[in-house]
Amino acid sequence: MKRILAYGACLAAFGAGPALGWQEPARGSADRAGMLDALRPHAVWQLGGPVEFVVDSLRVDGRLGFAMLRPQRPGGAEIDLRQTPMGLRDPEGIDFMDGSSMQALFERSGDTWVAVHWAIGATDAWFTAPELCAAYRPVLAEFCR
């Protein structure tokens, strides 16, 4: 019985997107490509290139977006942070990072997505700051209580 309840809770959590209003852009969609392309130069600047993303969460509600991603090298190779531009600029700083995970908040300007706020290796949920929650609540509702 406990397993059934736990399974039901997981399904409810994963199915919360449409109930909360945001949608996940489909693979191959213009929104998905636009959001990832908007974040890619930031990732390349810090991590070196080339970079591809494993998408853990990607959300859109109107002109707002949110992403939780794991950058990697093409083909799935892990990124060695010590050998990245970011790691070479600040070798001690990478000791305080949570790997190369990325989160980003986006805004659509016309047909273009812009990565307005983003972080690599954050060890906290920086996107839950009150001012960000106020602006991005449609894509962060369960994080911004």
C-alpha angles and dihedrals in degrees: 000000000000090000091053092050092048091048090050091050091052092049091050092050094048092045093051095095099084091039089055093048103248124110132207111237110237122245109273094022122133092239094053093047092044094051095047091045090051091055098040097081090054091050092047092048091055103029103028122238156333101035133173126183134233104208115222095168132358121177136181130185112170108302095348129087142178131194138188109192143166113218117213139163117269110282093031102285114156117245114244101220092200090062096048126099088250092051093047091050094048113013094172093051095064090062087070096049131099094232119274098312114142135204125187141180116212139194125198115230107190104308094338128093117216124198097225099173125016143156139193121213095358114178094200137044094262091169090070093070108131095247092050093046090052092054101035103032093123090067097030103042098130091046095048107061 
